[in-house]
Amino acid sequence: MTLTPSRKLIYPDSDGQPMADNTLQFRWIVLFKENLECLFRDNLDVFVGGDLLWYPVEGHPEIRVAPDVMVVFNRPKGERGSYRQWEENGIAPQVVFEILSPGNRLAEMAKKLEFYEQYGVEEYYIYDPQLNELSGYQRVGNRLRVIEEMNGWVSPRLGIRFELTDDELLVYYPNGERFKTTVELAQELEQTHQQLAQKEQELLLERQRAERLAAYLRSQGINPDEIGG
């Protein structure tokens, strides 16, 4: 009797869904993902992923979700087509972020909460940039419990602080610096270059003045090197 070889399971790297539904949602996804990358840039054992499929259970490719942003401690940085938990020492993402768009439905978000609760997420944050509403959940035992006050909340895992104003969400690094967009960082870099160029110009002018003074003193029979000696 000939046995039929078992079919090899496929874990797709894409779910066919767009990363974002609009530019506002995309901007916030990038803001969180890139600033968290910067926050942990020197820690080789913190992986930050964006719109990456997470498969928590081997043998079940239908059990999956793609958080907008996820942070995994005790896993190395590096490229991945998807996050297959059984290939990552069984470590689940500890922190996930979801940025809402008008297309997100209540039932969909409830399903994600249930998924994250079941598969071990410790902190779950949801931000609606259009309504400027921030929600958070923290693991207590086997459940993800609502964080009652998010304004001023500091993430236990990340150390970042959330501040809600009337108009926008501000997020701060543990050192107090604010999360910045790529454009803001580029502007700061350009400003730094301009300041350095100005300093170099000032030093050049000072050196030229010193050289003219030294030349004048020599013309008067004075050795400038002996002055002040």
C-alpha positions as CSV (number, residue, x, y, z in Angstrom):
1,M,0.0,0.0,0.0
2,T,1.4,3.4,-1.0
3,L,1.1,6.2,1.5
4,T,0.3,9.7,0.2
5,P,2.9,12.2,1.5
6,S,1.4,14.7,3.9
7,R,0.8,18.1,2.3
8,K,3.3,20.7,3.4
9,L,1.6,23.5,5.1
10,I,2.1,27.0,3.7
11,Y,2.3,30.1,5.9
12,P,1.8,33.0,3.6
13,D,3.8,36.2,4.2
14,S,0.8,38.4,3.1
15,D,-2.9,38.3,3.9
16,G,-3.7,40.4,0.8
17,Q,-4.8,43.3,2.9
18,P,-3.3,46.8,2.6
19,M,-1.0,48.1,5.3
20,A,-3.2,51.2,5.8
21,D,-6.5,52.5,4.5
22,N,-5.4,56.1,4.3
23,T,-2.4,58.5,4.7
24,L,-3.3,59.4,8.3
25,Q,-3.3,55.8,9.5
26,F,-0.1,55.1,7.6
27,R,1.7,58.1,9.1
28,W,0.9,56.9,12.6
29,I,1.9,53.3,11.9
30,V,5.3,54.6,10.6
31,L,5.7,57.0,13.5
32,F,5.3,54.2,16.1
33,K,7.3,51.6,14.1
34,E,10.3,53.8,13.3
35,N,10.5,55.5,16.7
36,L,10.4,52.1,18.4
37,E,13.1,51.0,16.1
38,C,15.2,54.0,17.2
39,L,14.4,53.4,20.9
40,F,15.8,49.9,20.7
41,R,18.5,50.4,18.1
42,D,21.3,49.4,20.5
43,N,19.5,46.3,21.8
44,L,20.1,43.4,19.4
45,D,17.5,41.3,21.2
46,V,14.5,43.4,20.6
47,F,12.6,42.9,17.3
48,V,10.2,45.5,16.0
49,G,7.8,44.6,13.2
50,G,5.2,46.5,11.2
51,D,2.3,44.9,9.4
52,L,3.9,41.5,9.8
53,L,1.8,38.3,10.0
54,W,2.1,36.6,13.3
55,Y,1.4,32.8,13.4
56,P,1.2,31.7,17.0
57,V,0.4,28.0,16.4
58,E,2.5,25.6,14.3
59,G,0.3,23.5,12.0
60,H,-2.5,26.1,11.9
61,P,-1.7,28.8,9.2
62,E,-5.4,29.9,9.5
63,I,-4.6,31.2,13.0
64,R,-2.9,34.5,12.3
65,V,-3.1,38.3,12.7
66,A,-1.0,41.2,11.4
67,P,-0.6,43.8,14.1
68,D,0.1,47.3,12.7
69,V,3.2,47.4,15.0
70,M,4.6,44.7,17.3
71,V,7.5,44.6,19.7
72,V,9.2,41.3,20.7
73,F,11.7,41.2,23.5
74,N,14.4,38.4,23.6
75,R,14.3,37.9,19.9
76,P,17.0,39.1,17.5
77,K,16.6,41.8,15.0
78,G,16.6,40.7,11.3
79,E,14.4,40.3,8.3
80,R,11.3,38.0,8.4
81,G,8.6,37.2,6.0
82,S,6.3,36.5,8.9
83,Y,6.6,35.9,12.6
84,R,6.3,32.2,13.3
85,Q,6.2,31.8,17.0
86,W,7.5,28.2,17.1
87,E,10.6,29.3,15.3
88,E,11.1,32.2,17.8
89,N,11.6,30.1,20.9
90,G,7.8,30.2,21.4
91,I,8.0,33.9,22.4
92,A,4.9,35.9,21.6
93,P,5.0,39.6,20.9
94,Q,4.8,41.4,24.2
95,V,3.5,44.7,22.9
96,V,1.2,45.4,19.9
97,F,-0.3,48.6,18.4
98,E,-3.3,49.0,16.2
99,I,-4.0,52.3,14.4
100,L,-7.6,52.6,13.5
101,S,-9.1,53.7,10.2
102,P,-12.8,54.4,9.4
103,G,-13.0,50.9,7.9
104,N,-12.2,49.1,11.2
105,R,-15.3,47.5,12.6
106,L,-16.2,47.0,16.3
107,A,-16.5,43.2,15.7
108,E,-13.0,43.1,14.1
109,M,-11.4,44.9,17.0
110,A,-13.1,42.7,19.5
111,K,-11.8,39.7,17.7
112,K,-8.3,41.1,17.8
113,L,-8.5,41.7,21.5
114,E,-9.6,38.1,22.0
115,F,-6.7,36.9,19.8
116,Y,-4.1,39.0,21.7
117,E,-5.5,37.9,25.0
118,Q,-5.4,34.3,24.1
119,Y,-1.9,34.2,22.6
120,G,0.0,36.1,25.3
121,V,0.3,39.8,24.5
122,E,1.2,41.8,27.6
123,E,0.3,45.3,26.4
124,Y,-2.2,46.2,23.6
125,Y,-2.7,49.8,22.5
126,I,-5.3,51.2,20.1
127,Y,-5.2,54.7,18.6
128,D,-7.8,56.3,16.5
129,P,-6.0,59.3,14.9
130,Q,-9.2,60.8,13.4
131,L,-11.0,60.9,16.8
132,N,-7.8,61.3,18.8
133,E,-8.8,58.5,21.1
134,L,-6.3,56.2,22.8
135,S,-7.2,52.9,24.5
136,G,-4.9,50.5,26.2
137,Y,-5.0,47.0,27.8
138,Q,-2.5,45.4,30.1
139,R,-2.2,41.7,31.0
140,V,-3.4,40.7,34.4
141,G,-3.1,36.9,34.8
142,N,-4.7,35.4,31.7
143,R,-6.7,38.5,30.8
144,L,-6.1,41.8,29.1
145,R,-7.6,44.4,31.3
146,V,-8.5,48.0,30.3
147,I,-6.1,50.7,31.4
148,E,-8.4,53.2,33.0
149,E,-6.3,56.3,32.4
150,M,-4.1,56.5,29.3
151,N,-3.2,60.2,29.6
152,G,0.2,60.1,31.2
153,W,0.4,56.3,31.1
154,V,3.9,54.9,30.9
155,S,4.3,51.5,29.2
156,P,5.9,49.0,31.6
157,R,7.6,47.2,28.8
158,L,8.7,50.1,26.5
159,G,9.1,52.9,29.0
160,I,7.4,55.3,26.6
161,R,4.8,57.8,27.9
162,F,1.5,58.8,26.2
163,E,0.1,62.3,26.5
164,L,-3.2,63.2,25.0
165,T,-3.9,66.8,24.2
166,D,-7.1,68.2,22.8
167,D,-5.8,67.9,19.2
168,E,-3.3,65.0,19.1
169,L,-1.4,62.2,20.8
170,L,2.1,62.9,21.9
171,V,4.5,60.0,22.7
172,Y,7.7,60.5,24.6
173,Y,10.9,58.4,24.9
174,P,12.0,57.4,28.4
175,N,14.5,60.3,28.2
176,G,11.7,62.8,27.6
177,E,12.2,63.4,23.9
178,R,9.1,63.3,21.8
179,F,8.5,60.8,19.0
180,K,9.2,62.6,15.7
181,T,8.2,62.1,12.1
182,T,10.9,61.6,9.4
183,V,10.3,65.1,8.2
184,E,10.8,66.5,11.7
185,L,14.0,64.5,12.0
186,A,15.2,65.8,8.6
187,Q,14.5,69.4,9.6
188,E,16.5,68.9,12.8
189,L,19.4,67.4,10.9
190,E,19.4,70.3,8.5
191,Q,19.3,72.8,11.3
192,T,22.3,71.0,13.0
193,H,24.2,71.1,9.7
194,Q,23.5,74.9,9.4
195,Q,24.7,75.5,13.0
196,L,27.9,73.5,12.4
197,A,28.5,75.5,9.2
198,Q,28.0,78.7,11.0
199,K,30.4,77.6,13.8
200,E,33.0,76.7,11.1
201,Q,32.6,80.1,9.5
202,E,33.0,81.9,12.9
203,L,36.2,79.8,13.6
204,L,37.6,80.7,10.2
205,L,37.0,84.4,10.7
206,E,38.6,84.2,14.2
207,R,41.6,82.5,12.7
208,Q,41.9,85.1,10.0
209,R,41.8,87.9,12.5
210,A,44.5,86.2,14.6
211,E,46.7,85.8,11.6
212,R,46.3,89.5,10.6
213,L,47.1,90.6,14.2
214,A,50.2,88.3,14.2
215,A,51.4,89.8,10.9
216,Y,50.9,93.3,12.2
217,L,52.9,92.6,15.4
218,R,55.7,91.2,13.4
219,S,55.8,94.3,11.2
220,Q,56.3,96.3,14.4
221,G,59.2,94.1,15.4
222,I,57.2,92.1,18.0
223,N,57.3,88.4,18.1
224,P,53.6,87.3,18.8
225,D,54.8,83.9,20.0
226,E,56.6,85.6,22.9
227,I,53.5,87.6,24.1
228,G,52.0,86.2,27.2
229,G,54.9,83.8,27.6
